[in-house]
Every structure is written in structure tokens, then in C-alpha cells.
Amino acid sequence: MTGVVRDSLVVARYQLARALRTRSALLLVALFGLVSTGSAYGFTRVLLVLENQVARVLRVPQTETPGALMDAMKTDADFLDMLRAIVGSDELVLQWALDLPILTVTHFWTGLGTLPFIAAAAGAEAVSNDIQDRSIRFELVRAGRLEIVAGRFLGLSLLLAVAVFAATAGVWAVAMLCMINNPPLDQITTLVSMSPRLWVWCLPFCGLGVAASQLTDNVNLARLLALAAVAVTWISFGVIEGDLLKGWMQAAAESAEVILPQYWIGDLWGPGWGWLTPAGVFVALAWCAWSLGTPVMSRRNL
């Protein structure tokens, strides 16, 4: 093992220990857990309304707990339209989604929308605080700047993995307590199986946060820059996909679109192992993203 890799792994280990000591790990886990659990509960209320509409059409008793009419719901036009709006109009993918527990589907797509901002905010704290109080100098005695930043990114990536996997517990609890006819084992296994996809999805945005943390010693400014960068990626993707540009500008933008994580988001969803291709792209984009701050970090007076 080379010295660079070894030092980066050591820094990553201490980053994890530091996060546990300062409770930032607990905060990260709690934040995504609250978002996921709250979103899951909110969807059960929407599902209850849709089920009661189906119950009125079928002239059967209405219920106060969703889940009793899920089989009938899967043929309801309003429900299918809502599901198509979430997962897309591809019939094969739609059928796959219908075979999954509904909260697994909504949890996945909720994570796609919220995790980029959580990951970027977490990454923005990578080194900015230590640059401000100059405590990073003590680490520079044993490791180089590149190894420190790479290790901090690895440590934060592992924290995000913990947050993503831990959030499944809250969604599973909602599924068990607020729905009926929901097989416990099927629900938890599908939630866990989606977690690796959500984790790799948030890595490029964590990389943007780490890059922002190298640009300034003000953690609030770094967080603002990181969140703005995430917003820019979404806006850019929307502009390109909406064909709002004209002529050669649209052609150039479509050629450069592959560097946006959102370009690969459709391939992340679907049956089988096809999601491993965008997963590899996300890992590469993540390392490129945090490296954007390296030129500034390498010249900074620490």
C-alpha cells in the first residue's frame, strides 16, 4: 500500500472518530432519517386519500389505514399517473415499481431529491473549520494536503453511507405502523437494496462540498457555495433537458451534459444490476469534484 493511500485511510479513520466525538455523525443520520421518515408518513396520507377514492368507486367500506386496497390501487388511473410522474413512463420500469412496496419507491425518489443538498452541506465542513483555527497544521506534520482532503472525503462518504442505511429504519417503521398488508421482510429488504444506489448518488455532491470547503476558511460560506453548486447542477440539467438553448449552444450543452450527475439518474433506477454503471460514474465524478478545490488548497497559507 502506497504512502498516499495509507495516509488517506488513516485520515478517514480519524474523520469518522471525530464525527462521532463531535456528534456530527448523529446529526447527519438524524437529518436524513427525519426527512425520509417524514416523507414516508406524508405519502401514506396521500395514499389513504387515493385508496378511499377507489373504495367509493368500488362501493366498499373506506379505511383509516392505507394498504388494504393496494391491489385495486395498481389499476387506478390516478395512482398510475402519479407513479409515472415519479418513475417515468417506461412500462417495464413502471411494472417493476408496481411489484415493489410503494414506500420503497417513494423513499428512493425522495432521497434522490434531498440527499444532494445534505451531502453537499456535510462536505462543506471537511476542512474549512480547521483552516480557520489553523488546527490543520498538526495533521500536516504527518500527512500531505492531498492526503488530508482525500481522507476527509472518504470519511464523510462513509458517514453518508451510515445515514442512508440508517434512514431505512424510519421508513420501515412507518410502513409497519401506518400501513396494513405490508410484508415486513419484503419491505426492509427492498429498502436496504435501494440504499447503495442512494449512497453512490450523493457522492458527487459531497465532493462539491469538499471542494467548497477548500476555497474558504468560513464554514458558512463554504456551505453556501456548496448548496449553490448543487442548485446550479439541477438548473443546468433542467435547461438542457428543456431544450431552452438554441442551435450550437444546445448541441454543446448536450455533449457536456454527461458530467452532470442528473444525466445518469434514470439509469440508477430499474431492475437488475444496470445501476452499477452510473455508480461507477458517480464515484469518478465525486473524485473529480473534490479535486476542484485542490489548486487553491495547495497554495493556501496554513
Buried (B, 14 or more C-beta within 10 A) or exposed (E): EEEEEEBBBBBBBBBBEBBEEEEBBEBBBBBBBEBBBEBBBEBBEEBBEBBBBBBEEEEEEEBEEBBBBBEBBBEBEEBBEBBBEBBBEBEEBBEBBBEBBBBBBBBBBBBBEBBBBBBBBBBBBBBBBBBEEEEBEEBEEEBBBBBBBBBBBBBBBBBBBBBBBBBBBBBBEBBEEBBEEBEEEEBBBBBEEBBBBBBBBBBBBBBBBBBBBBBBBBBEBBBBBBBEBBEEBBEBBEEBBEEEBEEEEBEEBBEEBEBBBBBBBEBBBBEEEEBBEBBEBBBEBBEEBBBBBBEEBEEBEB
